[in-house]
Amino acid sequence: MPIAAAGSLVVADRRVPRLGYGTMRLTGPRIFGPPADPEEAKRVLRRAVELGVRVIDTAWYYGPDVADELLAEALHPYPEDLVVITKLGGARGPDASWVPALRPEELRAGAERDLRLLRLDTVPVAHLRWLEGSGVGFTEALDALLELVRDGLVQRVGLSNVDAAQLDAALERTPVASVSNAYSVLDRTHEDLLARCEREGIPFLPFFPLGASPVRSGSGVDADERVSELAARAGVSRTQLALAWLLHRSPVLLPIPGTSSVAHLEENLAAADVELDAGVLAELDALTPPG
Ligand SMILES: NC(=O)c1ccc[n+]([C@@H]2O[C@H](COP(=O)([O-])OP(=O)(O)OC[C@H]3O[C@@H](n4cnc5c(N)ncnc54)[C@H](OP(=O)(O)O)[C@@H]3O)[C@@H](O)[C@H]2O)c1
């Protein structure tokens, strides 16, 4: 398998390569509406699977509906070993704003929408996508998600955009299939959460793995420039450097880079074969002090 060199880990009882794919960039501008070239979007999805990707992160609210529909059109019936991960807890305003949808009935409606769009009977993993300020408590939302598991709409629960204390609170109630927070060589805010996932052996799927995050912990323009310089020194692209650093950083990390182009996808997945020398790794580590 082309991306086997990335290593593997177990997600939802399936052993999968440690490089995944996120569908968020397949929609129109601002993650709203359809893309200019839906056929290219479907080619991206098919090529990802061809190259060995077995974890695809998506959400009904990308588009809305657009990313899930493209995923189903491109890949349904899905390969048996593909783990489709959705997110519940978010929604979109008519102005493309991101709004919470964490009330029990909203979570259930989101799961039903994912199932319809993805043409699935049950969602393999649903991440509870936490957003502050909804008026719903974390454990209340989690319990509502667990009800969806009991009712068979969802097979396993994961968490997204949480802190280590919320992970601990969740673990008191349920096994956690995976965790997904922003994390990259330019944003190491969630270092303590990563350490917690390492201790528990929980796969951590960093979103914004290429550095699309608006947050840059302890870094800035200089760090950005340094990443480009180090990529040139290592003879790889910036995105390959960012992904190779993540793969090296922890065995529980499984990056889910997003792209709307086959060329970028192929470039990114080639990061599996990138070996960074100790000097470059040390400089990348020093770029953004943890947390
Ligand atoms: N749980 C959550 O709350 C949450 C939040 C955000 C995202 N996510 C998930 O995480 C995934 C990854 O995050 P992301 O897509 O926002 O950020 P990302 O992977 O860090 O970066 C994606 C951006 O980088 C560009 N890009 C990708 N490959 C490139 C390359 N080789 N050269 C140049 N540019 C390249 C893409 O543009 P092109 O399309 O032009 O390649 C896109 O604008 C998302 O797709 C989504 O599934 C989850």
The ligand as an SDF file (V2000), in Angstrom:
LIG
                    3D

 48 52  0  0  0  0  0  0  0  0999 V2000
  -13.1810   18.5680   14.1090 N   0  0  0  0  0  0  0  0  0  0  0  0
  -13.2180   19.8020   13.6640 C   0  0  0  0  0  0  0  0  0  0  0  0
  -13.8050   20.6650   14.2670 O   0  0  0  0  0  0  0  0  0  0  0  0
  -12.5170   20.1560   12.3870 C   0  0  0  0  0  0  0  0  0  0  0  0
  -12.2230   21.5160   12.1210 C   0  0  0  0  0  0  0  0  0  0  0  0
  -11.5430   21.8010   10.9500 C   0  0  0  0  0  0  0  0  0  0  0  0
  -11.2160   20.7920   10.0620 C   0  0  0  0  0  0  0  0  0  0  0  0
  -11.5350   19.5010   10.3530 N   0  0  0  0  0  0  0  0  0  0  0  0
  -11.1660   18.3960    9.4490 C   0  0  0  0  0  0  0  0  0  0  0  0
   -9.7690   18.3890    9.2930 O   0  0  0  0  0  0  0  0  0  0  0  0
   -9.4370   18.3860    7.9230 C   0  0  0  0  0  0  0  0  0  0  0  0
   -8.1050   19.1090    7.7380 C   0  0  0  0  0  0  0  0  0  0  0  0
   -8.2340   20.4750    8.0640 O   0  0  0  0  0  0  0  0  0  0  0  0
   -8.2400   21.6020    6.9480 P   0  0  0  0  0  0  0  0  0  0  0  0
   -8.5660   20.9940    5.6230 O   0  0  0  0  0  0  0  0  0  0  0  0
   -9.1060   22.6950    7.4260 O   0  0  0  0  0  0  0  0  0  0  0  0
   -6.7750   22.1820    7.0480 O   0  0  0  0  0  0  0  0  0  0  0  0
   -5.3460   21.6680    6.5160 P   0  0  0  0  0  0  0  0  0  0  0  0
   -5.4230   20.2360    6.1300 O   0  0  0  0  0  0  0  0  0  0  0  0
   -4.3490   22.1030    7.5170 O   0  0  0  0  0  0  0  0  0  0  0  0
   -5.1300   22.5760    5.2260 O   0  0  0  0  0  0  0  0  0  0  0  0
   -5.9840   22.5260    4.1250 C   0  0  0  0  0  0  0  0  0  0  0  0
   -5.6230   23.7150    3.2530 C   0  0  0  0  0  0  0  0  0  0  0  0
   -4.3150   23.5300    2.7440 O   0  0  0  0  0  0  0  0  0  0  0  0
   -4.3390   23.5330    1.3140 C   0  0  0  0  0  0  0  0  0  0  0  0
   -3.4490   22.4670    0.8470 N   0  0  0  0  0  0  0  0  0  0  0  0
   -3.5910   21.1340    1.0440 C   0  0  0  0  0  0  0  0  0  0  0  0
   -2.5770   20.4690    0.4860 N   0  0  0  0  0  0  0  0  0  0  0  0
   -1.7730   21.3870   -0.0820 C   0  0  0  0  0  0  0  0  0  0  0  0
   -0.5710   21.3150   -0.8150 C   0  0  0  0  0  0  0  0  0  0  0  0
    0.0180   20.1520   -1.0520 N   0  0  0  0  0  0  0  0  0  0  0  0
   -0.0300   22.4850   -1.2580 N   0  0  0  0  0  0  0  0  0  0  0  0
   -0.6060   23.6640   -1.0020 C   0  0  0  0  0  0  0  0  0  0  0  0
   -1.7600   23.8010   -0.3120 N   0  0  0  0  0  0  0  0  0  0  0  0
   -2.3350   22.6760    0.1400 C   0  0  0  0  0  0  0  0  0  0  0  0
   -5.7680   23.2630    0.9170 C   0  0  0  0  0  0  0  0  0  0  0  0
   -6.0390   23.9260   -0.3040 O   0  0  0  0  0  0  0  0  0  0  0  0
   -6.2710   23.0870   -1.6780 P   0  0  0  0  0  0  0  0  0  0  0  0
   -7.6790   22.6230   -1.6320 O   0  0  0  0  0  0  0  0  0  0  0  0
   -5.9870   24.0990   -2.7300 O   0  0  0  0  0  0  0  0  0  0  0  0
   -5.2890   21.9620   -1.6900 O   0  0  0  0  0  0  0  0  0  0  0  0
   -6.5450   23.8800    2.0780 C   0  0  0  0  0  0  0  0  0  0  0  0
   -6.7560   25.2480    1.8740 O   0  0  0  0  0  0  0  0  0  0  0  0
  -10.6270   19.0780    7.2600 C   0  0  0  0  0  0  0  0  0  0  0  0
  -10.6830   18.7940    5.8780 O   0  0  0  0  0  0  0  0  0  0  0  0
  -11.7750   18.5310    8.0630 C   0  0  0  0  0  0  0  0  0  0  0  0
  -12.1810   17.2580    7.5740 O   0  0  0  0  0  0  0  0  0  0  0  0
  -12.1590   19.1700   11.5020 C   0  0  0  0  0  0  0  0  0  0  0  0
  1  2  1  0
  2  3  2  0
  2  4  1  0
  4  5  1  0
  4 48  2  0
  5  6  2  0
  6  7  1  0
  7  8  2  0
  8  9  1  0
  8 48  1  0
  9 10  1  0
  9 46  1  0
 10 11  1  0
 11 12  1  0
 11 44  1  0
 12 13  1  0
 13 14  1  0
 14 15  2  0
 14 16  1  0
 14 17  1  0
 17 18  1  0
 18 19  2  0
 18 20  1  0
 18 21  1  0
 21 22  1  0
 22 23  1  0
 23 24  1  0
 23 42  1  0
 24 25  1  0
 25 26  1  0
 25 36  1  0
 26 27  1  0
 26 35  1  0
 27 28  2  0
 28 29  1  0
 29 30  1  0
 29 35  2  0
 30 31  1  0
 30 32  2  0
 32 33  1  0
 33 34  2  0
 34 35  1  0
 36 37  1  0
 36 42  1  0
 37 38  1  0
 38 39  2  0
 38 40  1  0
 38 41  1  0
 42 43  1  0
 44 45  1  0
 44 46  1  0
 46 47  1  0
M  CHG  2   8   1  16  -1
M  END
$$$$
